[in-house]
Amino acid sequence: MTSSNSRRSVLRSALAVGGVAVSTAAVSAGDATAVAADAGWVNVKDHGAKGDGTTDDTAAIQAALDACRPGNVTVLPAGVYRTSAPLRIGPYVTLQGSHAGGESQPGAQNPVAGLRPLPSFTGHAVVEILDQQLGGYSIQANAQRVFSLSIDGSDLPRGGAEIDGIRATGQIQHLQLRDVHVRAVTGIGINTWYNFDATGGPQAPFCLHYDRVSVLWTGSHGIVLNNSTDSVFHDVYVLGVGGCGWWMSGAGNSSFTSCRAEWSKLHGFDIESVPGVIKMVACSTDRNGWNGMYVHATDTTGVLMLSATNLTRDGKNNGSGGGGYAGLGVASSQCKVVADGLVVLTGKDDDGTGAVSPQYGVRADNSAYVVVNSGHLQGVTSPWQSGSGNTKFVKGTLVGTG
């Protein structure tokens, strides 16, 4: 029998030069399995999962996740894994797929690898992450990770239950999503929610890290952030969802870089509250139904900073335009909104159909502080619209219009 030390030697020799195998000795299947186990990898197929696009693999995948010790990785080899109930990821455990999708046109082929819930699926979400209290864990439920995974809800019944792609509930810190793709679920793509019975009062996930994430064609919002403070979002793309692209309440002291909302039925970014400072850099919208970005936060000390933000052809309003919508709309907001390098552009759909939108470039009503220092603004009716009740609504000298 191969000893643990010799297994490690096999692994070292196989990766000695830049990850290229240089060992002349063949590595047996048994040794390869042992090396994987030593590395902390738990293969779902070792627990009976098929990944054949037909078999219900829920129990097998959950068994692999439950067998995965904190700090280790549950691996989904290439294949389509059908599920009928939520998969729960425990504290400090990683769920690693083989490949994640990205932006796709309607009618594109389903992902060739990942999770695909069955039409009979029941539960709140395809992947569920619970805090210590709700999950019954012996340690704090922190640092769960999902990497290189597609979740395809295309077989879920339309008009049925609202099922989220990923839902994290309660006091969870440092949830990481990297190279993750969620499409066609009937609920929210990626959702954070409260444990209302938590000790000390309601708690929701915070210190989130999303990188190279895409959410497409959901029945509800694309991404929901509840009390998701101190978080980092990079290259997160939402397309064609049935609600707002992003619904944000309490994401203070967080940064968003190169994040996008396109073709949302409602607002591209709906910003309900701004506790602390929210920084949005090189974020963009295109052809959302209502405002590209809509700010209606009552936090008096919050600051929303927009830098190099591009808001294009929003306010589609079911193809008719108008409706009072803007690239940037601010209403009954008490936080400070400060923009530099803001660009709002009007236009029709790519094929030249539909009305030109948005009606306004920037519009503010009953708001405390909106300052656009530089950029270029267009609007069908007006690039700059001051409604009633604004305290400070300033367009800088470096802002061009028309």
N, C-alpha and C positions, 0 to 999 in steps of 0.2 A: 504493500500500500504506500502511496506517495505521501511523504510527511508534509506538514504545513510549511516548514522551512524550504523544502525543495520546490513546493508549488510556487512560493514567492520567488525563488530563483528562476523558475520558468518564466514568470511574468517579467522579471527584470531583464532577462536575456532577450525576451521577445520584443522589448521596448527599448533596447539599449541605445539605439541611434535614431533620434528624432521620431520615435514611434514605428520605425521600420524593423521588421523581424530580422535578426542577425544570427539567431541560434540555428545550428545545423541539426539539432535534435527535434524530432517530431513531437508535437504536443498532443497527447491523447484527448479524446472527448471528456474522459473523466477528469484529467488534470485541468482542462479548460473550465469545466464546471466548478471544480474546487477553487481555481483562481478567482472566478467570478464571485464565489461565496466569500472568499477572503477579502475581496474588494468591497464587500457590502452590497452586492447586487442580488436582488431577489427577482427571479424571472417568473412572470405570471404563468408561463407555460409549464413550469415545474409544479404548479399547483392546479393544473388541469385546464387552463384556458386554451381555447382553440384559435381564436382570431380568424375564423373562416368566413365571417360575414353572415353567419346563420345561427350558430350555437349561442345560447344565452350564457355569457361568461361572467355574469355578475358575481356569483359565489366564489369562483376561482380567483378573480382579480382581488376581491375583498380579502380572501384568505392570504394572498401574497402581501397585500398592504398590512394586514394584521401581523404577519410574520416578520415584517421589516422593522428592525430595531431603529430607535432614534439615531439619526445621522447617516442612515443608509438609504438605498435607492431601490424602488420597485420599478422594474423595466417591462415595458410593453414592446416586444419585438414587432417588426412590420406585420400588419394585418388589420382587419376590421373587427373590432370587438363589440358585440351586441350586449346591451345591458337592459335590465328591467327594473332597477332600483338604484338609488344614489350610491356612489362609491365614496367612502369616507377616508380621508388622509389624516393620519395621526400626527402628533407633535414631532417636529424635526425629521419628517419623512419626505422624500422626493418621489413624485410620480413622473417617470421619464418615458415619453413616447419615442417614436422613431423619426417622425417628420410632421411638421405643421404646415397647413396651407396658408394662404394670404388673400390678397384682393382677388376677387373673381367676378366675372360677369354673370348676370342671372342666367340660369340654365346650364351653368358650367358643371362638369363632372363632379360627383361627390368625392371627397378626399379618399385616397386609396389606403390610408392608414389612420388608425385612431379609434375613438369611441363613437359608436352610433346607437343611440338608445332605440329600443324596439317600440313599435306602436302601442304596446301594452304597458309601457313604462309608467310607474307610479312613484311619486315623490316630489320634493321641492326643486331638486337640481340634479343634473347628471353627475357632477362632482360636488361633494359637500364637505366643508371644512368647519368644524365646530370648536368652540372654546373648551377649556378644561371642565367646566361645570356641565355643559350640555353633552360633551363627549364622554364624560365619566373617566377622564384620564388622571393618572397619578401625578403628572407634572403639567406645568403650564403649556397650553397649546400654542406654541410659537414656531415660526420659521418653517412652515410647510412650504413645499416648492412644487411647481408643475412646469416641466420643461418639454419642449418639442412635441406638443400634443395637439391634435385636432379633435374637436367635439362637433359632430354632425347630427343635428336634430331634424334632418329632412324627412324622417319617417314618423315623426310625432304628429298626431292628428291635429289639423288646423281647427280652431274653434273649440279645442278641448282644454284641458288644464294648462295653466301657465307654468311651464317648467324652465327653470334657469339653466344656463350652461354650467357656470361655477357660482356657488354661493358660499360665502364665508360669514359666519354668524358669531357674534360675541367678542370677548376680549382676546383677540388674536393679534400678535405683533410680528412684523417682518414676513408676511406672506409674499412669496416671490412667484411671478409668472414670467416666463421667458420663452419666446418663440411658441406662442399659444394661439390657436385659431378656434373660434367658436362661431358656428353658423346655423341658422334656421331653427334655433330652439324657439319654443312658443312663448317663453317668458323673457326675462332679462338675460343678456349675454353673460355679463360678469357682475355679480351683485354682492354688496356688503350690507349686512343687516345687524340689527340690535338683538342682544340677549336682554330682554326687558326685566328678567328676574335675577340679573347678576347682583352679587353682593356689592353694596355701595351705589346701586342705581344702574340704569341701562348702560351697556357697553357694546361698542362696535369695533371692528378691526381698524388698526392704524399702523403707521410705518410700512405702507405697502410699497412694493417695487414691481412695476410692470414694464417689460422691455420687449419690443417686437411682437406686439399683440394685435390681433385683428378680430373684429366682431362684425358679422354680416347677417342681415335679413332676419332679425329677431322679431318676435311678436310684440315685444314691449321695448323699453329703453335698451340701448347698447351696453352702457357701463353706468352703474350706480355707485356713488361714493357717499356713504353715511358716516360722518365723523371721522373721515379717513385722513387725519392730520399727519404731518411730518412724513409725507410720502413722495415718491419719485416715479414719474411716468414718462417713458421715452418711446417714440415711434409706435404709438397706439392709434389704430385706425378703425373707425366705425363707419359702416356703409349700409344704407337702405333699411334702417330699423323702423319698427312700427311706433316708436315713441320718440323721445329725445335721444340724440346720439350719446351725450353725456348728461347725467343728472347728478348734480353735485351739491351736497349740503354738509358743510363742515370740513372741507379739505384744506384747512388753514396750514400755513407754513409748509406748503407742498410746491413742487415744481413740475411743470409740464413742458416737454420739448418735442417738437415735431409731431404733435398729436393732431388728429383730424376727425371731422364729422362731415359726412357727405350723404345726401339724399335721405336724411332723417325725415320722418313724417312731421315731427314737431320741431322744436329748436335744435340747432346743432349742439350747443353747450348751454344748458340751463343751470345757472349758478345761483343757488338759493341762499347761500350764506358764505361769508368770507371772514372767518375768525383768524386773526393774524394776517399773514401775507401769503398770497398766491401769485406765483410767477409763471407766466405762460410765454414761451419763446418759440418763434417759428411755428406756431400752431395755425391751422387753417380750416376753413369750411367751404362747402360748395353745394348749392342747390338744396338746402334744407327747406322744409315747408314753411317754417315760421322765421324767427330771427336766427341769424348765424350764431351770435352769442347774445344771451339774454341774462342780464344781471338784475336781480331784485332782492338784494341782501340788506338786512336791517342792522347788521353789525356796524356800530359807529366807529370802531377803531380799526376795522379791517382795511386792507389795501389789495386791490387787484392790479397787477402790473402786466401789461400786454406789450410785447416787443416783437417787431417784425412779424406781425400777425396779418394774415391774408384771408379776407372774408369775401367770397365770390358767389354771386347769383342766388343768394338766399332769398327768403320770402316768396317762395314759389306759389304758396297759397293755392294748392291744387291746380297749378298751371295758369291761374288768372292774375297772379301778382297782386300788388296793392295791399290792402288789409292793414296798413300802418306798420308793416314789418320793416326791419332794418338789418344791415350787416351787423352792427352793434346796437342793441337796444338796451336801455337802462331805465328802469321804472321803479318808483317808490323805494329807491335804494339809498342807504345811509353810509355805505362803505365808500372809500375813495377808489375811483377807477382812473388809472393813468396809462396812457398809450403812447408809444414811440414807434415810428415806422409802421403805422397802421394803414393797410390798403384795403379798401372796399370797392369792389367792381360789380357793375351790373352786366346782365346778359341773358340770353335765352338758353335753352337746352342745346346740347352739342349738335343736334340735327336741325337746329334753327326753329323748332316749334316752341309753343308756349309764349307767355308774356314776358317782357323784359322785367327783371327784378334785381335787387329789392327796391321798394318804394323810397326808402331813405338810406343814406350811408350810415350816419350815426344819428340816433334819436334818443333824447332823454326827457323824462317826465317825472316831476315831483321827487327829484333826486338831489343829494347833498353835494356831490363832488365828481365831476367828469371833466378830465383834461386830456386833450389829444395834442401832443406837442409837435408831431411830425407825421407825414404820410401823404396819402392821396385818396380822396373820397369821391365816390359816385353814388347817385341815387336817382331813380326815375323822376320823382317829384322834387327832391332836394337832397344834396349830399349832407346837409347839416340841419337838423330839425330840433329846435328847442320848444318843448311843450310847456305847460304851465307848472309852476311850483319848483323850478330848479334853483338851488342856492348858488352853485358854481358850475358853469358849463362853458368851457373855454376851448376854443380852436386856435392853436398856435400859428405863428407866422410861417412856419415851415410845412403847413398843411396845404396841399394843392387840391383843387376840385375840378370836376368836369371831365 
